[in-house]
Amino acid sequence: MLVRLLAICFWPILAFAAPISFNVECNGTQVGTVNIDVSASGAGVQGTFTSVFGGPPPTLAAAAAHCGEHHFNWFQIVVADNFPPNDAGGNPLTLP
C-alpha cells in the first residue's frame, strides 16, 4: 500500500527542483510524512520518511505496526543516471 503511493508520487517530481512533502496515511490515520528534495544542479534526489505515529518518540516500526505490517520495504526505480557505471575497462555499461 505505501510502496504504491510512493511510486505514484515520485514520478511527477523529477521535473521539479524544489522540496516536496506529502503525508502518508494508513487505515485513515496519518502515520508519517515523506520529504523529497530534488537537486536543481542534477546532483540527485534525497528523500526521508518521518513517522508521526507511536512513541514517544514516533518510530517507523510503530507506523508499520499501525498499518498491520512488520516493517516497510522501500522500492525505487532509477529512470535516468547522469553518471552511469563503467565496466572494469572503463566502458559505459549498457542494457542488452
Phi and psi in degrees as a GROMACS rama.xvg file:
@    title "Ramachandran Plot"
@    xaxis  label "Phi"
@    yaxis  label "Psi"
@TYPE xy
-68.0421  -40.1511  LEU-2
-61.7556  -42.0382  VAL-3
-62.0472  -42.3582  ARG-4
-59.4376  -45.7877  LEU-5
-66.1115  -40.4818  LEU-6
-62.2719  -39.8719  ALA-7
-68.8982  -39.9634  ILE-8
-77.5124  -29.56  CYS-9
-73.7084  -33.3152  PHE-10
-55.1554  -51.1988  TRP-11
-72.9133  -16.652  PRO-12
-79.4166  -12.6359  ILE-13
-64.8781  -19.0899  LEU-14
-85.7769  -7.31416  ALA-15
-112.135  152.737  PHE-16
-120.288  54.8592  ALA-17
-139.758  149.914  ALA-18
-61.7403  141.949  PRO-19
-131.622  139.19  ILE-20
-131.603  146.506  SER-21
-150.281  150.281  PHE-22
-82.4639  148.824  ASN-23
-114.316  125.366  VAL-24
-116.832  150.413  GLU-25
-145.794  131.062  CYS-26
55.397  35.2462  ASN-27
78.6188  7.88266  GLY-28
-124.914  135.424  THR-29
-68.2398  126.804  GLN-30
-110.943  -9.2278  VAL-31
177.295  -179  GLY-32
-133.236  136.239  THR-33
-102.631  129.537  VAL-34
-117.775  128.733  ASN-35
-126.385  134.293  ILE-36
-124.763  120.094  ASP-37
-103.505  123.744  VAL-38
-70.1366  126.937  SER-39
-65.873  -26.0307  ALA-40
-84.2018  -2.55609  SER-41
85.7359  13.767  GLY-42
-73.6751  -15.842  ALA-43
141.493  -173.148  GLY-44
-124.67  134.438  VAL-45
-127.652  133.117  GLN-46
-134.596  150.526  GLY-47
-136.359  152.512  THR-48
-116.866  126.981  PHE-49
-116.686  117.496  THR-50
-74.5556  142.986  SER-51
-119.184  12.3144  VAL-52
-117.056  141.37  PHE-53
89.4553  -170.771  GLY-54
87.7941  -164.71  GLY-55
-80.049  148.239  PRO-56
-77.9241  158.894  PRO-57
-61.1954  144.461  PRO-58
-133.118  158.173  THR-59
-63.5104  -38.0072  LEU-60
-62.7041  -39.2239  ALA-61
-66.8979  -38.7206  ALA-62
-63.8917  -43.8301  ALA-63
-63.9155  -43.3733  ALA-64
-61.0983  -40.2163  ALA-65
-62.2639  -31.2117  HIS-66
-85.4245  3.70143  CYS-67
78.7663  20.8357  GLY-68
-117.552  156.59  GLU-69
-77.6621  -36.972  HIS-70
-161.696  171.327  HIS-71
-104.906  142.901  PHE-72
-106.714  127.928  ASN-73
-98.8253  138.404  TRP-74
-131.625  133.84  PHE-75
-137.378  151.326  GLN-76
-122.67  125.356  ILE-77
-88.7603  120.164  VAL-78
-101.869  -11.8609  VAL-79
-155.056  146.761  ALA-80
-139.047  114.515  ASP-81
-69.7076  -18.8222  ASN-82
-132.05  71.4447  PHE-83
-63.3721  151.945  PRO-84
-70.6578  156.373  PRO-85
-112.986  156.465  ASN-86
-80.5324  -176.156  ASP-87
-61.4525  -25.5464  ALA-88
-89.2387  2.24523  GLY-89
87.3633  5.40706  GLY-90
-86.1522  139.403  ASN-91
-61.1078  136.322  PRO-92
-77.6019  139.699  LEU-93
-129.248  157.669  THR-94
-79.929  144.925  LEU-95
